Structure formats: C-alpha cells, structure tokens
Amino acid sequence: MSYRLMKGNDALAEAAVRAGCRFFGGYPITPQSEILEYLSSRLPEVGGTFLQAESELSGINMVYGAAAAGFRAMTSSSGPGFSLLQEGISYIASAELPAVIVDVQRYGSGLGDIFQAQSDYHQATRGGGHGDYRMLVFAPSSVQESVDLMGLAFDKAEQYRNPCLILSDASIAQMMEPVKLPEMQEVDPDKPWAAKGKNGGDFKRITSTMYYIEDFDGYIKAKFDSMAAAEQRWENVEVEDADIVLVAYGISSRICKEAVAIARSRGIRLGLLRPITLWPFPTNAFKEVNSEVKAYLTVELSALPKLEDDVKIACEMKTPVKHFLGGANIPESSAIVEEAVSILNSREEVSWLKN
C-alpha cells in the first residue's frame, strides 16, 4: 500500500467512501467545502448518491432518511452550519440510527470567521446541548488519523446505532500530508433494523425509541455508560514523571509534542495527554500520569477555555488546572514551554512561602 499526498478534507472524504459510505447530503461552508466537492464526483463512481441540499437542515434530514434505509450516510459542516445540524442529529440519535457527522471547526464569537480554531468543543461533547444523548467524538491530529478514524466512526456508529462525530479543524482540513488509504469496503445495507418496505415481512419502526422501549431511562443511561467505559482513546507522551502535563487535541497537540521535546532537552519534565476521543473523555488516561504532577495546562485554539472543564473533572480537582489560549493563532511551542516554566516557578514559590 503506497502513500498518497492529499489535503485533509479530500483524504477524509475518500476514507468515507472506502468505509462504505454511499450517501452524502450537505451544504458548503468554509473550511470544509472540499469534502462536498470531492464527494460530488467520487460517490457516483461507486454507485453512491451525493446531494447538495438547500441548507444544512435539509442535508441532515436526508442523512436521517438514508440511515433509516440501512445505508452508511454522512454529512459535514462547520461553525454556524454545525449548529443547524443539531435538531436532525438529535432525531437520528433518538431513532437509534447510525450516521457520521464531520465538523471542521472555525473561530470566533457566535457565527465566527473561517480561521482555524477549536470553538465547538462544548456543542460537540454535550449532545448538541439538548436531549439525553451523546455522540462518540473523535479528534484527529493529522491527515492520516482523519483517515483512520473515519472507518472507525462508521463501525462504531453501527455497533451502537448512534451518530458519531469527527471533530476536525481548519488546519488539519487544509494541510497536505502523505497518507495510506484503506482498501475499499462494501457494506450491505440490508440491516435487520432498516426500513425496506414491509412486503410481508416484519414491521420496522423508525421513530424515537423512547416511545416503545420499556424503562427507557434505565436503557438509555446503560447504553451511554457502556460507551463511556469502552470507547475512551488517548495518547500519552512522557507523563510518567512529568511535573507539568499539557492536555491538547487536534492541531494544538502537535505543537504540544514539540513543546515536550524542547522542554525535555532543557531538563524540564513536561508531558502531554492527548485525548483522541473527546466524548467519552479519556479519564482513564490520567491514571498513567505522575501521581505527584504539579499542574495540568490545557492548550486550546479558542478565545475562551473549554477543554479545561473536562480536565478538572477528570483529575477530580486534586491538581491545579491552567489554560493557554491561542485564539485564532496557533501558538509557538516555545511560548507553551515558557508558560509551563512560569507555572512551575509559581508553584515552587508558593511552596517556599508555606515552608
């Protein structure tokens, strides 16, 4: 299997096709529009269907219909478009249908602008902000990982009959890197739960499961509890003896890896915890961290801290959690190291004053 040089959005779209996706309905918005452009020609080549909807609202409901018929279906958006998808996503989750959604995050307050950022964290990880559901949220840090996680997202969506989200960002979406693509996968849409017309067969009900499952409260909690326990994914770098542990995902984590290398070369014990799943948040990863760690430092491309909240919960507020906010600008690794050193110095000063 040879490498191909591909833009992040194009590679992600090709990975979806190779994972068996045969329907896409969506609407263009920067910085994810190349996904639509790529699939508009690629899906017909494999017998799939591409539809540019008149809005994100239409696109997500088209995905609902295709998923109900048993097909692997997806949509993609960004920023305000992602907000418009939320009601449709909640319907898909309520009906327990598999689908994959891609959100290429952008920057700003409210509607925002097209710069790279990580501004959609809360909406992505809190079930859209309404309803009793969650999505598995995968956060790639490279073009290759975008490819790898796409196939996993479709598999997990079908395993749990639940929508899954790939949370990318403008940097990864627009950069070009060499990737290895998986083999083509053919997926039979004739699922036991899919609507195919009765034709003398069993009755299929595609509606909110709360209307016909007994003890729905217990059922739905058990479902998401099992997902939270089984699907945590992360990468830890030099955390076993770290005095300060950076926590970052996506493009931010790549700068943090460089920061760790720089710090270690200077004798500073810096580490990195990189969540690959943002929901479920990888609380188990914190068990691998030095028990005497002095602080966590989240590194986020946003104007307001978001990831910081989940880190505080994961460490049970037993360790100080600080944040380093890059805003719309990807921070220099040297600046992250300087911030870590500043935290260490302030901690040592406090310790000296107490003694």
C-alpha atoms as a printed R data frame, in Angstrom:
    type eleno elety resid chain resno       x      y      z
1   ATOM     1    CA   MET     A     1   0.000  0.000  0.000
2   ATOM     2    CA   SER     A     2   1.667  3.228 -1.155
3   ATOM     3    CA   TYR     A     3   1.384  6.734  0.249
4   ATOM     4    CA   ARG     A     4  -0.609  9.494 -1.434
5   ATOM     5    CA   LEU     A     5  -0.199 13.217 -0.819
6   ATOM     6    CA   MET     A     6  -3.684 14.530 -0.008
7   ATOM     7    CA   LYS     A     7  -5.369 17.530  1.541
8   ATOM     8    CA   GLY     A     8  -7.083 16.738  4.843
9   ATOM     9    CA   ASN     A     9 -10.644 17.276  3.606
10  ATOM    10    CA   ASP     A    10 -10.045 15.210  0.459
11  ATOM    11    CA   ALA     A    11  -8.435 12.365  2.394
12  ATOM    12    CA   LEU     A    12 -11.287 12.308  4.901
13  ATOM    13    CA   ALA     A    13 -13.845 12.173  2.074
14  ATOM    14    CA   GLU     A    14 -12.010  9.350  0.297
15  ATOM    15    CA   ALA     A    15 -11.773  7.451  3.584
16  ATOM    16    CA   ALA     A    16 -15.562  7.735  3.955
17  ATOM    17    CA   VAL     A    17 -16.085  6.203  0.510
18  ATOM    18    CA   ARG     A    18 -13.676  3.383  1.315
19  ATOM    19    CA   ALA     A    19 -15.502  2.784  4.620
20  ATOM    20    CA   GLY     A    20 -18.687  2.064  2.673
21  ATOM    21    CA   CYS     A    21 -20.378  5.479  2.781
22  ATOM    22    CA   ARG     A    22 -22.841  5.622 -0.106
23  ATOM    23    CA   PHE     A    23 -24.841  8.745  0.724
24  ATOM    24    CA   PHE     A    24 -23.880 12.324  1.445
25  ATOM    25    CA   GLY     A    25 -26.259 15.230  1.907
26  ATOM    26    CA   GLY     A    26 -24.881 18.592  2.892
27  ATOM    27    CA   TYR     A    27 -24.213 22.239  2.198
28  ATOM    28    CA   PRO     A    28 -20.923 24.057  1.511
29  ATOM    29    CA   ILE     A    29 -19.287 26.195  4.163
30  ATOM    30    CA   THR     A    30 -15.640 27.124  4.677
31  ATOM    31    CA   PRO     A    31 -13.355 25.440  5.731
32  ATOM    32    CA   GLN     A    32 -14.962 22.072  4.862
33  ATOM    33    CA   SER     A    33 -16.346 22.704  1.369
34  ATOM    34    CA   GLU     A    34 -13.746 20.464 -0.309
35  ATOM    35    CA   ILE     A    35 -15.481 17.468  1.280
36  ATOM    36    CA   LEU     A    36 -18.575 18.215 -0.801
37  ATOM    37    CA   GLU     A    37 -16.543 18.982 -3.911
38  ATOM    38    CA   TYR     A    38 -14.659 15.696 -3.640
39  ATOM    39    CA   LEU     A    39 -17.695 13.522 -2.926
40  ATOM    40    CA   SER     A    40 -19.777 15.146 -5.679
41  ATOM    41    CA   SER     A    41 -17.656 13.295 -8.236
42  ATOM    42    CA   ARG     A    42 -16.387 10.370 -6.172
43  ATOM    43    CA   LEU     A    43 -19.644  8.946 -4.810
44  ATOM    44    CA   PRO     A    44 -21.263  8.425 -8.246
45  ATOM    45    CA   GLU     A    45 -18.180  6.435 -9.281
46  ATOM    46    CA   VAL     A    46 -19.011  3.784 -6.658
47  ATOM    47    CA   GLY     A    47 -22.779  3.806 -7.119
48  ATOM    48    CA   GLY     A    48 -23.393  6.207 -4.264
49  ATOM    49    CA   THR     A    49 -25.534  9.336 -4.073
50  ATOM    50    CA   PHE     A    50 -24.365 12.893 -3.486
51  ATOM    51    CA   LEU     A    51 -26.907 15.647 -2.892
52  ATOM    52    CA   GLN     A    52 -26.117 19.278 -2.259
53  ATOM    53    CA   ALA     A    53 -29.040 20.298 -0.103
54  ATOM    54    CA   GLU     A    54 -30.564 23.759  0.003
55  ATOM    55    CA   SER     A    55 -29.431 24.058  3.628
56  ATOM    56    CA   GLU     A    56 -27.794 22.155  6.454
57  ATOM    57    CA   LEU     A    57 -31.280 21.449  7.833
58  ATOM    58    CA   SER     A    58 -32.196 19.587  4.667
59  ATOM    59    CA   GLY     A    59 -28.872 17.795  4.487
60  ATOM    60    CA   ILE     A    60 -29.051 16.251  7.952
61  ATOM    61    CA   ASN     A    61 -32.627 15.076  7.380
62  ATOM    62    CA   MET     A    62 -31.553 13.455  4.113
63  ATOM    63    CA   VAL     A    63 -28.923 11.607  6.131
64  ATOM    64    CA   TYR     A    64 -31.672 10.553  8.569
65  ATOM    65    CA   GLY     A    65 -33.610  9.004  5.683
66  ATOM    66    CA   ALA     A    66 -30.611  7.242  4.142
67  ATOM    67    CA   ALA     A    67 -29.542  5.871  7.530
68  ATOM    68    CA   ALA     A    68 -33.078  4.612  8.173
69  ATOM    69    CA   ALA     A    69 -32.812  2.623  4.937
70  ATOM    70    CA   GLY     A    70 -29.613  0.964  6.163
71  ATOM    71    CA   PHE     A    71 -27.026  2.883  4.142
72  ATOM    72    CA   ARG     A    72 -23.838  4.322  5.539
73  ATOM    73    CA   ALA     A    73 -24.549  8.043  5.352
74  ATOM    74    CA   MET     A    74 -22.776 11.216  6.408
75  ATOM    75    CA   THR     A    75 -22.792 14.994  6.288
76  ATOM    76    CA   SER     A    76 -20.231 17.652  7.113
77  ATOM    77    CA   SER     A    77 -20.292 21.274  8.140
78  ATOM    78    CA   SER     A    78 -18.610 23.964 10.197
79  ATOM    79    CA   GLY     A    79 -19.424 26.687 12.722
80  ATOM    80    CA   PRO     A    80 -22.972 28.018 12.229
81  ATOM    81    CA   GLY     A    81 -23.762 25.148  9.856
82  ATOM    82    CA   PHE     A    82 -22.928 22.666 12.606
83  ATOM    83    CA   SER     A    83 -25.420 24.462 14.840
84  ATOM    84    CA   LEU     A    84 -28.128 23.974 12.219
85  ATOM    85    CA   LEU     A    85 -27.475 20.229 12.200
86  ATOM    86    CA   GLN     A    86 -28.268 19.771 15.873
87  ATOM    87    CA   GLU     A    87 -32.001 19.045 15.715
88  ATOM    88    CA   GLY     A    88 -31.514 16.466 12.959
89  ATOM    89    CA   ILE     A    89 -28.658 14.833 14.849
90  ATOM    90    CA   SER     A    90 -30.856 14.523 17.928
91  ATOM    91    CA   TYR     A    91 -33.600 12.875 15.831
92  ATOM    92    CA   ILE     A    92 -31.070 10.377 14.450
93  ATOM    93    CA   ALA     A    93 -29.844  9.606 17.970
94  ATOM    94    CA   SER     A    94 -33.416  9.298 19.233
95  ATOM    95    CA   ALA     A    95 -34.279  6.796 16.492
96  ATOM    96    CA   GLU     A    96 -31.031  4.896 17.195
97  ATOM    97    CA   LEU     A    97 -29.683  5.144 13.674
98  ATOM    98    CA   PRO     A    98 -26.004  5.144 12.676
99  ATOM    99    CA   ALA     A    99 -24.551  8.147 10.862
100 ATOM   100    CA   VAL     A   100 -21.280 10.063 10.730
101 ATOM   101    CA   ILE     A   101 -21.042 13.842 11.009
102 ATOM   102    CA   VAL     A   102 -17.899 15.865 10.344
103 ATOM   103    CA   ASP     A   103 -17.384 19.286 11.912
104 ATOM   104    CA   VAL     A   104 -14.376 21.258 10.694
105 ATOM   105    CA   GLN     A   105 -14.165 23.860 13.431
106 ATOM   106    CA   ARG     A   106 -13.710 27.568 12.817
107 ATOM   107    CA   TYR     A   107 -13.015 30.575 15.016
108 ATOM   108    CA   GLY     A   108 -14.906 33.368 16.688
109 ATOM   109    CA   SER     A   109 -17.686 34.598 18.889
110 ATOM   110    CA   GLY     A   110 -21.124 33.470 17.692
111 ATOM   111    CA   LEU     A   111 -21.070 32.846 13.944
112 ATOM   112    CA   GLY     A   112 -17.332 33.416 13.844
113 ATOM   113    CA   ASP     A   113 -14.969 33.525 10.907
114 ATOM   114    CA   ILE     A   114 -13.125 30.980  8.773
115 ATOM   115    CA   PHE     A   115  -9.852 30.869 10.715
116 ATOM   116    CA   GLN     A   116  -8.631 27.650 12.329
117 ATOM   117    CA   ALA     A   117  -9.896 27.124 15.863
118 ATOM   118    CA   GLN     A   118 -11.389 24.712 18.386
119 ATOM   119    CA   SER     A   119 -14.536 26.613 19.220
120 ATOM   120    CA   ASP     A   120 -17.178 23.853 19.024
121 ATOM   121    CA   TYR     A   121 -15.966 21.695 21.905
122 ATOM   122    CA   HIS     A   122 -18.968 22.114 24.200
123 ATOM   123    CA   GLN     A   123 -21.555 21.631 21.459
124 ATOM   124    CA   ALA     A   124 -19.741 18.547 20.207
125 ATOM   125    CA   THR     A   125 -19.276 16.848 23.564
126 ATOM   126    CA   ARG     A   126 -22.574 17.709 25.250
127 ATOM   127    CA   GLY     A   127 -25.015 16.139 22.805
128 ATOM   128    CA   GLY     A   128 -25.677 19.379 20.966
129 ATOM   129    CA   GLY     A   129 -26.759 20.997 24.186
130 ATOM   130    CA   HIS     A   130 -30.200 19.357 24.355
131 ATOM   131    CA   GLY     A   131 -31.681 15.916 24.809
132 ATOM   132    CA   ASP     A   132 -30.435 12.819 26.628
133 ATOM   133    CA   TYR     A   133 -27.860 11.560 24.151
134 ATOM   134    CA   ARG     A   134 -24.167 11.722 23.353
135 ATOM   135    CA   MET     A   135 -22.090 11.154 20.256
136 ATOM   136    CA   LEU     A   136 -18.731  9.436 20.123
137 ATOM   137    CA   VAL     A   137 -16.450 12.370 19.268
138 ATOM   138    CA   PHE     A   138 -13.160 11.594 17.536
139 ATOM   139    CA   ALA     A   139 -10.475 14.297 17.335
140 ATOM   140    CA   PRO     A   140  -7.790 13.600 14.693
141 ATOM   141    CA   SER     A   141  -4.427 15.340 14.930
142 ATOM   142    CA   SER     A   142  -3.225 14.577 11.407
143 ATOM   143    CA   VAL     A   143  -4.497 13.826  7.921
144 ATOM   144    CA   GLN     A   144  -3.633 10.151  8.414
145 ATOM   145    CA   GLU     A   145  -5.575  9.990 11.659
146 ATOM   146    CA   SER     A   146  -8.549 11.634  9.929
147 ATOM   147    CA   VAL     A   147  -8.496  8.712  7.502
148 ATOM   148    CA   ASP     A   148  -8.114  6.083 10.206
149 ATOM   149    CA   LEU     A   149 -10.852  7.500 12.419
150 ATOM   150    CA   MET     A   150 -13.371  7.747  9.578
151 ATOM   151    CA   GLY     A   151 -13.592  3.977  9.195
152 ATOM   152    CA   LEU     A   152 -13.750  3.552 12.960
153 ATOM   153    CA   ALA     A   153 -16.532  6.146 13.228
154 ATOM   154    CA   PHE     A   154 -18.756  4.274 10.761
155 ATOM   155    CA   ASP     A   155 -18.098  0.957 12.518
156 ATOM   156    CA   LYS     A   156 -18.877  2.382 15.950
157 ATOM   157    CA   ALA     A   157 -21.975  4.196 14.648
158 ATOM   158    CA   GLU     A   158 -23.380  0.844 13.528
159 ATOM   159    CA   GLN     A   159 -22.211 -1.002 16.647
160 ATOM   160    CA   TYR     A   160 -24.084  1.375 18.934
161 ATOM   161    CA   ARG     A   161 -26.711  2.543 16.416
162 ATOM   162    CA   ASN     A   162 -25.806  6.107 17.252
163 ATOM   163    CA   PRO     A   163 -24.398  9.087 15.348
164 ATOM   164    CA   CYS     A   164 -20.649  9.644 15.623
165 ATOM   165    CA   LEU     A   165 -18.741 12.887 15.121
166 ATOM   166    CA   ILE     A   166 -15.312 13.610 13.701
167 ATOM   167    CA   LEU     A   167 -14.200 16.955 15.119
168 ATOM   168    CA   SER     A   168 -11.526 18.361 12.826
169 ATOM   169    CA   ASP     A   169 -10.167 21.874 12.462
170 ATOM   170    CA   ALA     A   170  -9.232 24.168  9.594
171 ATOM   171    CA   SER     A   171  -5.506 23.465  9.868
172 ATOM   172    CA   ILE     A   172  -5.809 19.692  9.524
173 ATOM   173    CA   ALA     A   173  -8.564 20.066  6.915
174 ATOM   174    CA   GLN     A   174  -6.498 22.315  4.661
175 ATOM   175    CA   MET     A   175  -2.968 20.934  5.091
176 ATOM   176    CA   MET     A   176  -1.500 18.297  2.777
177 ATOM   177    CA   GLU     A   177   0.241 15.223  4.167
178 ATOM   178    CA   PRO     A   178   1.120 11.745  2.884
179 ATOM   179    CA   VAL     A   179  -1.500  9.150  3.806
180 ATOM   180    CA   LYS     A   180  -2.079  5.440  3.460
181 ATOM   181    CA   LEU     A   181  -5.660  4.771  2.424
182 ATOM   182    CA   PRO     A   182  -7.531  1.615  3.462
183 ATOM   183    CA   GLU     A   183  -8.935 -0.896  0.997
184 ATOM   184    CA   MET     A   184 -12.451 -0.406 -0.330
185 ATOM   185    CA   GLN     A   185 -15.126 -1.878  1.912
186 ATOM   186    CA   GLU     A   186 -18.521 -2.973  0.656
187 ATOM   187    CA   VAL     A   187 -21.287 -2.748  3.243
188 ATOM   188    CA   ASP     A   188 -24.652 -4.483  2.850
189 ATOM   189    CA   PRO     A   189 -27.484 -2.007  3.596
190 ATOM   190    CA   ASP     A   190 -29.880 -4.859  4.406
191 ATOM   191    CA   LYS     A   191 -29.732 -4.356  8.167
192 ATOM   192    CA   PRO     A   192 -32.247 -6.135 10.442
193 ATOM   193    CA   TRP     A   193 -33.434 -2.759 11.790
194 ATOM   194    CA   ALA     A   194 -33.555 -0.892  8.468
195 ATOM   195    CA   ALA     A   195 -36.781  0.172  6.741
196 ATOM   196    CA   LYS     A   196 -37.100 -1.644  3.410
197 ATOM   197    CA   GLY     A   197 -40.849 -1.827  2.894
198 ATOM   198    CA   LYS     A   198 -42.866 -4.481  4.677
199 ATOM   199    CA   ASN     A   199 -43.566 -6.840  1.742
200 ATOM   200    CA   GLY     A   200 -44.996 -9.428  4.104
201 ATOM   201    CA   GLY     A   201 -42.012 -9.194  6.444
202 ATOM   202    CA   ASP     A   202 -41.572 -7.839  9.933
203 ATOM   203    CA   PHE     A   203 -42.824 -4.402 10.866
204 ATOM   204    CA   LYS     A   204 -39.942 -1.890 11.216
205 ATOM   205    CA   ARG     A   205 -40.441  1.141 13.390
206 ATOM   206    CA   ILE     A   206 -38.207  4.164 12.717
207 ATOM   207    CA   THR     A   207 -39.020  6.664 15.422
208 ATOM   208    CA   SER     A   208 -37.793  7.692 18.836
209 ATOM   209    CA   THR     A   209 -37.047  4.591 20.874
210 ATOM   210    CA   MET     A   210 -38.481  6.276 23.951
211 ATOM   211    CA   TYR     A   211 -41.961  5.536 22.578
212 ATOM   212    CA   TYR     A   212 -41.628  1.757 22.677
213 ATOM   213    CA   ILE     A   213 -38.737  0.710 24.950
214 ATOM   214    CA   GLU     A   214 -39.749 -0.172 28.480
215 ATOM   215    CA   ASP     A   215 -37.747  1.528 31.217
216 ATOM   216    CA   PHE     A   216 -36.285  3.914 28.663
217 ATOM   217    CA   ASP     A   217 -34.473  5.924 31.334
218 ATOM   218    CA   GLY     A   218 -32.538  2.890 32.522
219 ATOM   219    CA   TYR     A   219 -31.968  1.650 28.974
220 ATOM   220    CA   ILE     A   220 -30.534  4.883 27.611
221 ATOM   221    CA   LYS     A   221 -28.301  5.507 30.637
222 ATOM   222    CA   ALA     A   222 -26.909  1.982 30.425
223 ATOM   223    CA   LYS     A   223 -26.207  2.462 26.709
224 ATOM   224    CA   PHE     A   224 -24.161  5.611 27.127
225 ATOM   225    CA   ASP     A   225 -22.495  4.354 30.308
226 ATOM   226    CA   SER     A   226 -21.254  1.326 28.362
227 ATOM   227    CA   MET     A   227 -19.973  3.569 25.556
228 ATOM   228    CA   ALA     A   228 -18.196  5.805 28.068
229 ATOM   229    CA   ALA     A   229 -16.464  2.819 29.658
230 ATOM   230    CA   ALA     A   230 -15.455  1.052 26.432
231 ATOM   231    CA   GLU     A   231 -14.563  3.803 23.977
232 ATOM   232    CA   GLN     A   232 -12.000  6.035 25.681
233 ATOM   233    CA   ARG     A   233  -8.990  6.646 23.439
234 ATOM   234    CA   TRP     A   234  -5.901  8.723 24.101
235 ATOM   235    CA   GLU     A   235  -2.167  9.129 23.580
236 ATOM   236    CA   ASN     A   236   0.204  9.892 26.458
237 ATOM   237    CA   VAL     A   237   3.693 11.312 25.930
238 ATOM   238    CA   GLU     A   238   6.249 11.447 28.767
239 ATOM   239    CA   VAL     A   239   3.609 11.701 31.515
240 ATOM   240    CA   GLU     A   240   5.042  9.127 33.921
241 ATOM   241    CA   ASP     A   241   7.468 11.567 35.567
242 ATOM   242    CA   ALA     A   242   6.069 14.903 34.353
243 ATOM   243    CA   ASP     A   243   5.852 17.907 36.652
244 ATOM   244    CA   ILE     A   244   3.515 19.674 34.205
245 ATOM   245    CA   VAL     A   245   1.214 17.810 31.802
246 ATOM   246    CA   LEU     A   246  -0.146 19.558 28.746
247 ATOM   247    CA   VAL     A   247  -3.617 18.488 27.605
248 ATOM   248    CA   ALA     A   248  -4.486 19.204 23.971
249 ATOM   249    CA   TYR     A   249  -6.224 17.664 20.969
250 ATOM   250    CA   GLY     A   250  -6.185 18.154 17.218
251 ATOM   251    CA   ILE     A   251  -3.686 20.596 15.725
252 ATOM   252    CA   SER     A   252  -2.855 22.000 19.193
253 ATOM   253    CA   SER     A   253  -1.478 18.646 20.288
254 ATOM   254    CA   ARG     A   254   1.104 18.639 17.506
255 ATOM   255    CA   ILE     A   255   2.628 21.870 18.773
256 ATOM   256    CA   CYS     A   256   2.493 20.450 22.289
257 ATOM   257    CA   LYS     A   257   4.537 17.399 21.236
258 ATOM   258    CA   GLU     A   258   7.246 19.752 20.013
259 ATOM   259    CA   ALA     A   259   6.985 21.697 23.273
260 ATOM   260    CA   VAL     A   260   7.550 18.481 25.251
261 ATOM   261    CA   ALA     A   261  10.659 17.685 23.207
262 ATOM   262    CA   ILE     A   262  12.051 21.217 23.695
263 ATOM   263    CA   ALA     A   263  11.330 21.181 27.421
264 ATOM   264    CA   ARG     A   264  12.879 17.754 27.940
265 ATOM   265    CA   SER     A   265  16.036 18.882 26.124
266 ATOM   266    CA   ARG     A   266  16.301 21.647 28.739
267 ATOM   267    CA   GLY     A   267  15.729 19.298 31.664
268 ATOM   268    CA   ILE     A   268  12.124 20.377 32.221
269 ATOM   269    CA   ARG     A   269   9.831 17.426 32.890
270 ATOM   270    CA   LEU     A   270   6.933 18.265 30.606
271 ATOM   271    CA   GLY     A   271   4.393 15.723 29.346
272 ATOM   272    CA   LEU     A   272   1.378 15.587 27.063
273 ATOM   273    CA   LEU     A   273  -2.006 13.899 27.384
274 ATOM   274    CA   ARG     A   274  -3.804 13.898 24.025
275 ATOM   275    CA   PRO     A   275  -7.485 12.913 24.017
276 ATOM   276    CA   ILE     A   276  -8.399 11.079 20.803
277 ATOM   277    CA   THR     A   277 -11.992 10.759 21.972
278 ATOM   278    CA   LEU     A   278 -13.428 13.957 23.397
279 ATOM   279    CA   TRP     A   279 -16.561 12.037 24.366
280 ATOM   280    CA   PRO     A   280 -16.117  9.872 26.174
281 ATOM   281    CA   PHE     A   281 -13.384 11.995 27.693
282 ATOM   282    CA   PRO     A   282 -10.426  9.679 28.459
283 ATOM   283    CA   THR     A   283 -10.450  9.882 32.236
284 ATOM   284    CA   ASN     A   284  -8.539  6.582 32.363
285 ATOM   285    CA   ALA     A   285  -5.573  8.324 30.745
286 ATOM   286    CA   PHE     A   286  -4.999 10.305 33.933
287 ATOM   287    CA   LYS     A   287  -4.175  7.083 35.792
288 ATOM   288    CA   GLU     A   288  -0.916  6.933 33.805
289 ATOM   289    CA   VAL     A   289   0.156 10.421 34.905
290 ATOM   290    CA   ASN     A   290   2.782 11.027 37.594
291 ATOM   291    CA   SER     A   291   0.925 10.977 40.924
292 ATOM   292    CA   GLU     A   292   2.960 13.997 42.039
293 ATOM   293    CA   VAL     A   293   2.224 16.124 38.957
294 ATOM   294    CA   LYS     A   294   2.144 19.789 39.924
295 ATOM   295    CA   ALA     A   295  -0.366 21.082 37.353
296 ATOM   296    CA   TYR     A   296  -2.190 20.435 34.096
297 ATOM   297    CA   LEU     A   297  -2.076 23.014 31.314
298 ATOM   298    CA   THR     A   298  -4.709 22.837 28.570
299 ATOM   299    CA   VAL     A   299  -3.679 24.290 25.214
300 ATOM   300    CA   GLU     A   300  -6.687 25.377 23.158
301 ATOM   301    CA   LEU     A   301  -7.294 27.310 19.942
302 ATOM   302    CA   SER     A   302 -10.157 29.365 21.291
303 ATOM   303    CA   ALA     A   303 -10.853 32.706 22.935
304 ATOM   304    CA   LEU     A   304 -12.462 31.044 25.974
305 ATOM   305    CA   PRO     A   305 -11.367 27.848 27.760
306 ATOM   306    CA   LYS     A   306 -13.453 24.727 27.120
307 ATOM   307    CA   LEU     A   307 -11.272 21.633 27.381
308 ATOM   308    CA   GLU     A   308 -10.204 22.866 30.806
309 ATOM   309    CA   ASP     A   309 -13.597 21.918 32.305
310 ATOM   310    CA   ASP     A   310 -13.238 18.225 31.459
311 ATOM   311    CA   VAL     A   311  -9.658 18.114 32.717
312 ATOM   312    CA   LYS     A   312 -10.795 19.490 36.078
313 ATOM   313    CA   ILE     A   313 -13.443 16.771 36.295
314 ATOM   314    CA   ALA     A   314 -11.011 14.048 35.229
315 ATOM   315    CA   CYS     A   315  -8.413 14.934 37.856
316 ATOM   316    CA   GLU     A   316 -11.167 15.396 40.462
317 ATOM   317    CA   MET     A   317  -9.907 18.902 41.264
318 ATOM   318    CA   LYS     A   318  -6.953 17.391 43.116
319 ATOM   319    CA   THR     A   319  -4.426 19.110 40.841
320 ATOM   320    CA   PRO     A   320  -4.400 22.727 39.621
321 ATOM   321    CA   VAL     A   321  -5.604 23.115 36.011
322 ATOM   322    CA   LYS     A   322  -4.482 26.130 33.988
323 ATOM   323    CA   HIS     A   323  -5.161 27.101 30.391
324 ATOM   324    CA   PHE     A   324  -3.148 28.512 27.495
325 ATOM   325    CA   LEU     A   325  -5.424 30.033 24.847
326 ATOM   326    CA   GLY     A   326  -4.140 30.527 21.325
327 ATOM   327    CA   GLY     A   327  -7.275 32.174 19.996
328 ATOM   328    CA   ALA     A   328  -7.195 32.145 16.197
329 ATOM   329    CA   ASN     A   329  -3.403 31.807 16.158
330 ATOM   330    CA   ILE     A   330  -1.552 28.535 16.538
331 ATOM   331    CA   PRO     A   331   0.866 29.171 19.413
332 ATOM   332    CA   GLU     A   332   4.619 28.724 19.220
333 ATOM   333    CA   SER     A   333   5.915 25.696 21.071
334 ATOM   334    CA   SER     A   334   8.433 27.938 22.852
335 ATOM   335    CA   ALA     A   335   5.587 30.041 24.294
336 ATOM   336    CA   ILE     A   336   3.960 26.907 25.711
337 ATOM   337    CA   VAL     A   337   7.238 25.887 27.340
338 ATOM   338    CA   GLU     A   338   7.595 29.376 28.847
339 ATOM   339    CA   GLU     A   339   4.076 29.154 30.292
340 ATOM   340    CA   ALA     A   340   4.836 25.739 31.802
341 ATOM   341    CA   VAL     A   341   8.034 27.075 33.361
342 ATOM   342    CA   SER     A   342   6.106 30.042 34.762
343 ATOM   343    CA   ILE     A   343   3.604 27.688 36.406
344 ATOM   344    CA   LEU     A   344   6.420 25.585 37.856
345 ATOM   345    CA   ASN     A   345   8.174 28.653 39.241
346 ATOM   346    CA   SER     A   346   4.987 29.989 40.806
347 ATOM   347    CA   ARG     A   347   4.286 26.599 42.402
348 ATOM   348    CA   GLU     A   348   7.799 26.435 43.820
349 ATOM   349    CA   GLU     A   349   7.480 29.999 45.154
350 ATOM   350    CA   VAL     A   350   4.195 29.132 46.886
351 ATOM   351    CA   SER     A   351   5.763 26.002 48.365
352 ATOM   352    CA   TRP     A   352   8.742 28.016 49.657
353 ATOM   353    CA   LEU     A   353   6.461 30.640 51.256
354 ATOM   354    CA   LYS     A   354   4.432 27.931 53.003
355 ATOM   355    CA   ASN     A   355   7.590 26.391 54.416
